[in-house]
């Protein structure tokens, strides 16, 4: 009887340990990267607010995020009657250690009403349609940065040469051209190609 009880207890411990290994780990960004996290929420399906965190290496999230449509971006501090510009970029192209094609423009929306931005409704003029994060294999973690700027009545546009490609975007010159200084709010998250993740490699699928 004691042997049966001991075996049962061991089985329960193994199940508990297995469950623990399968849990998602929501890891925050380092203090260095977290300085960009100021007042902006970026919400994705299943994950919730991914601002200031690594996309978890579980449930295929690092693959799913490459297919999801645009996230909900909320800025509770937006002023009702003002208009805002939303910018999303990847500064780590092709990699953080060799960013020769920075910035990659993933999303650019102007004329978003503050009252909509408070609710996470980006209804403005889309100058660059949303492009999901798709870091190349073997390029390490990429930062995906979001900035919200006060538009202050300016008409914002991209130059013809800026419309030809999303990569190597001279974001600083764009901001200078329209006298956009400090963002009203910002945040970022980090992810890597799902094939480089520990979970994917441990599954053995990478060898197929």
Secondary structure, 3 states (H helix, E strand, C coil): CHHHHHHHHHHHHHHHHHHHHHCCCCCECCHHHHCCCEECEEEECCCEECCCEECCCCCCHHHHCCCCCCCEEECCCCCCCCEEEEEEEECCCCECCECCCCCEEEEEEEEEEHHHHHHCCCCCEEEECCCCCCCCCCCCCEEEEEEEEECCCCCCCCCHHHHHCCCCCCHHHHHHHCCCCCCCEEEEEEECCHHHCHHHHHCCHHHC
